[in-house]
Amino acid sequence: MDKIALAAGALYVIVLLRAGGTFAVGWLAGAGARRGRFAARTSSARFRRAERAIQRWGAPVVAVSFLTVGFQTAANFLAGSMRMPLSRYLPALFAGGAAWALIYATAGFGFLKALGRLFAERTAYGVSAVAVLLLVVGVVVYRRRRAVAVPSPGDAASGES
């Protein structure tokens, strides 16, 4: 249990610094983030979805974003660029960050322990599991990059008006 508490504490500090830093960058960038070289990133579907959710629901979206993958950075950055007051942002950061740290500490240790046991008892299965995991991650990354690189016909038609 001491390992989990130590890992959760370390992860909590990391997430507070990382998410708080992302919020600060968004705060400093402000409206400038919507122009210049960051305009393409802030106009992506993920950022637009995060912005709509923050506008509608506010701080709870920031807290819940820590339970997602890929959405939390957008939510924290946009909360900063939208100038969410610290009195609303900080409680969301502390609660969401705590949930994130506990989930990653417990599930992370469980996964590593299971993988270690698999490698110790059945090395071939352990190597196979890692290979399959890397293959799945590679396919997902490839498909996402390809989807971003090739706009759909509907996107081209909507830009012509």
CORZI-V165462 format. One line per field, one symbol per residue. ss: DSSP state (@ for helix, = for strand, . for the rest). psi: psi as a letter, one per 40 degrees, with the letter a starting at -180 (. if undefined). Layout:
# CORZI-V165462
ss->???
psi->???
This chain:
# CORZI-V165462
ss->.@@@@@@@@@@@@@@@@@@@@@@@@@@@@@@@@@.@@@@@@@..@@@@@@@@@@@@@.@@@@@@@......@@@@@@@@@@....@@@@@@@@@@@@@@@@@@@@@@@@@@@@@@@@@@@@.@@@@@@@@@@@@@@@@@@@@@@@@@@@...@@@@@@...
psi->dddddddddddddddddddddddddddddbdddeiaeedddeeidddddddddddddbdddddddeeihedddddddddddefhiddddddddddddddddddddddddddddddddddddgdddddddddddddddddddddddddddhiiddddddee.
